[in-house]
């Protein structure tokens, strides 16, 4: 087992891929800021979950947090690829897991954060995560801000093999038919 930032054990199949651990500031607050996201670039070819750090502020102790994975921002024709909800509380990670999603490594994806609570999200104003940045107030990009987050990869996940096109099957059957014809012809001539 792996221990998360808040001491919760994480299944070994879900390994941390990307991480921004600096939680020196409260970057945004649910209910006050809408359109919250963090861009990132996964180094593996799948993503099986994510986590977001809730700042330790007593004014907003807990609430449900939804984290969703997008291939682009919702306001820029992005598509949601996965989502999950978790109980979030001040001073802890809200961790969500979903069935692994095949993605392209080293490509920018987005984690979108939503909650009806008034929890504060931790992060840093010093741009500690170089492969992305935070988006606040209607998905406005802030290149010097990063939320405190993690992404997970599933070490047991094997992407499904692509399904061949019908033309591929036709060529395979044609080739096998030709081999059968040639074998039959040789036997006849021998």
Backbone torsions as a table, in degrees:
resi	resn	phi	psi	omega
1	UNK	NA	148.4	176.7
2	UNK	-108.2	141.1	178.3
3	UNK	-97.4	128.5	178.4
4	UNK	-77.0	175.6	-178.4
5	UNK	-56.7	-31.8	-179.0
6	UNK	-99.1	14.2	176.5
7	UNK	86.5	-1.1	179.2
8	UNK	-81.3	135.6	-179.7
9	UNK	-74.4	140.6	179.5
10	UNK	-114.5	135.5	178.6
11	UNK	-56.1	142.8	-175.8
12	UNK	-65.4	-19.4	178.2
13	UNK	-72.6	-19.8	178.9
14	UNK	-101.6	96.9	179.0
15	UNK	-98.4	146.8	178.4
16	UNK	-68.1	130.0	177.2
17	UNK	-105.4	-55.6	179.4
18	UNK	-117.9	145.7	-178.7
19	UNK	-152.3	140.4	169.8
20	UNK	-130.9	102.8	-172.4
21	UNK	-91.4	-8.5	-175.9
22	UNK	-73.2	111.7	-179.9
23	UNK	-117.3	41.1	-174.7
24	UNK	-75.8	-11.0	-178.5
25	UNK	-137.3	162.5	168.2
26	UNK	-97.7	112.4	-172.7
27	UNK	-85.2	-39.0	-176.0
28	UNK	-154.1	167.4	179.6
29	UNK	-134.1	129.7	174.3
30	UNK	-62.3	145.8	-179.3
31	UNK	88.5	-30.4	178.1
32	UNK	-100.2	-39.4	179.9
33	UNK	-111.4	126.3	174.7
34	UNK	-109.0	158.6	179.9
35	UNK	72.9	58.8	-178.4
36	UNK	-104.8	130.3	-179.5
37	UNK	-154.3	164.4	174.3
38	UNK	-136.5	127.5	174.5
39	UNK	-87.7	154.0	-179.4
40	UNK	-160.7	167.4	175.7
41	UNK	-129.6	111.7	179.8
42	UNK	-73.5	139.2	178.6
43	UNK	-88.5	-19.3	176.6
44	UNK	-95.9	178.1	-176.4
45	UNK	-100.0	14.9	172.7
46	UNK	-148.1	159.6	174.6
47	UNK	-134.7	129.2	-174.0
48	UNK	-118.2	6.6	177.9
49	UNK	164.5	177.8	180.0
50	UNK	-155.7	165.9	179.2
51	UNK	-142.2	152.1	-179.2
52	UNK	-137.1	134.3	-177.9
53	UNK	-86.9	129.6	176.3
54	UNK	-96.3	124.9	-179.9
55	UNK	-59.4	148.1	-179.0
56	UNK	-83.6	72.8	176.7
57	UNK	-116.4	125.5	-173.6
58	UNK	-65.9	-19.3	-176.7
59	UNK	-70.7	-16.4	-179.5
60	UNK	-138.6	83.7	-170.6
61	UNK	-74.7	-31.7	-176.2
62	UNK	-163.8	168.5	177.5
63	UNK	166.2	166.4	177.8
64	UNK	-80.9	133.7	179.9
65	UNK	-119.0	131.5	175.6
66	UNK	-106.8	129.6	176.0
67	UNK	-119.3	126.7	178.2
68	UNK	-125.8	150.8	179.7
69	UNK	-100.4	130.9	-179.0
70	UNK	-129.9	151.3	174.7
71	UNK	-89.6	-3.6	176.1
72	UNK	-166.6	165.9	178.3
73	UNK	-64.8	147.0	178.9
74	UNK	-57.4	-30.0	179.8
75	UNK	-84.4	-2.6	-179.1
76	UNK	-123.7	41.0	177.5
77	UNK	62.4	27.2	176.1
78	UNK	-72.2	161.2	179.5
79	UNK	-119.7	134.9	176.6
80	UNK	-75.1	130.1	-178.0
81	UNK	-104.2	-28.9	-179.5
82	UNK	-165.1	162.9	176.1
83	UNK	-158.5	160.4	176.4
84	UNK	-161.1	159.3	178.4
85	UNK	-122.9	150.2	179.2
86	UNK	-146.9	158.9	174.5
87	UNK	-78.2	125.7	178.2
88	UNK	-112.1	141.7	176.8
89	UNK	-140.7	153.6	-178.5
90	UNK	-55.1	134.1	177.5
91	UNK	76.7	25.6	-178.4
92	UNK	-150.2	162.8	174.9
93	UNK	-82.6	139.1	166.8
94	UNK	-98.8	109.8	-175.0
95	UNK	-107.6	132.1	175.9
96	UNK	-126.4	148.1	177.6
97	UNK	-131.0	148.6	176.7
98	UNK	-143.0	171.8	175.6
99	UNK	-59.2	137.3	-177.5
100	UNK	-55.0	138.8	178.9
101	UNK	-111.3	126.6	175.7
102	UNK	-70.0	131.0	178.9
103	UNK	-138.1	170.3	174.1
104	UNK	-90.0	126.4	178.5
105	UNK	-63.6	150.4	176.7
106	UNK	58.5	31.6	176.1
107	UNK	-117.9	144.4	-177.3
108	UNK	-75.0	127.8	173.7
109	UNK	-126.3	172.8	-175.5
110	UNK	-132.6	138.4	168.1
111	UNK	-100.7	125.8	179.5
112	UNK	-109.0	133.4	-174.5
113	UNK	-115.2	132.7	178.8
114	UNK	-141.2	148.9	175.5
115	UNK	-166.8	148.6	173.6
116	UNK	-91.1	-0.3	178.4
117	UNK	-80.5	-178.4	175.6
118	UNK	-114.3	27.9	178.1
119	UNK	-61.6	147.3	174.1
120	UNK	-96.1	142.1	179.0
121	UNK	-100.3	130.0	179.1
122	UNK	-81.2	157.7	178.1
123	UNK	-179.6	-160.4	-177.9
124	UNK	-138.5	146.9	176.0
125	UNK	-95.3	4.4	-176.7
126	UNK	-104.5	14.9	178.9
127	UNK	52.0	56.9	-178.9
128	UNK	-72.6	-21.6	-177.9
129	UNK	-103.1	111.3	-172.0
130	UNK	-81.2	-11.6	-177.1
131	UNK	-98.9	21.8	178.8
132	UNK	172.1	-173.1	178.5
133	UNK	-157.7	170.6	-180.0
134	UNK	-84.0	152.0	174.3
135	UNK	-124.9	127.1	-175.1
136	UNK	-135.6	161.1	175.1
137	UNK	53.1	68.0	178.8
138	UNK	78.0	35.1	179.3
139	UNK	61.9	38.1	174.3
140	UNK	-82.9	127.7	-176.6
141	UNK	-73.4	132.7	174.3
142	UNK	-124.6	99.6	-173.0
143	UNK	-67.8	-15.3	178.9
144	UNK	-99.2	-1.7	-179.0
145	UNK	-107.4	143.9	171.6
146	UNK	-139.8	135.2	172.0
147	UNK	-75.3	158.1	173.9
148	UNK	-85.2	110.7	-172.7
149	UNK	-145.6	169.5	172.7
150	UNK	-142.2	152.1	167.8
151	UNK	-123.0	153.4	-177.2
152	UNK	-120.7	151.1	173.8
153	UNK	-122.9	145.7	179.3
154	UNK	-95.2	114.6	-176.2
155	UNK	-71.9	-16.1	-179.3
156	UNK	-96.8	-4.3	-175.3
157	UNK	-74.6	130.8	174.4
158	UNK	-122.1	121.0	-179.5
159	UNK	-64.6	142.5	177.9
160	UNK	-65.1	141.1	177.2
161	UNK	-66.5	144.0	179.6
162	UNK	-64.3	144.0	178.8
163	UNK	-81.7	126.2	-179.4
164	UNK	-62.5	149.4	176.6
165	UNK	-71.8	155.8	178.8
166	UNK	-57.5	-32.6	179.1
167	UNK	-63.7	-34.2	178.5
168	UNK	-64.9	-44.1	177.2
169	UNK	-61.7	-41.8	-180.0
170	UNK	-61.7	-43.0	178.8
171	UNK	-65.7	-39.4	178.4
172	UNK	-63.1	-47.9	179.3
173	UNK	-63.6	-39.5	177.6
174	UNK	-62.6	-41.5	179.0
175	UNK	-66.3	-41.9	177.8
176	UNK	-65.4	-40.1	177.2
177	UNK	-61.4	-42.1	178.3
178	UNK	-63.5	-42.2	177.2
179	UNK	-62.0	-42.9	178.5
180	UNK	-61.8	-43.1	178.8
181	UNK	-62.4	-45.7	-178.7
182	UNK	-64.3	-39.1	179.1
183	UNK	-65.5	-43.5	-179.9
184	UNK	-64.8	-38.6	179.8
185	UNK	-66.7	-41.2	178.4
186	UNK	-64.2	-41.4	-179.9
187	UNK	-64.3	-36.6	179.7
188	UNK	-68.3	-39.3	-178.3
189	UNK	-76.9	-18.1	-176.7
190	UNK	-86.2	NA	NA
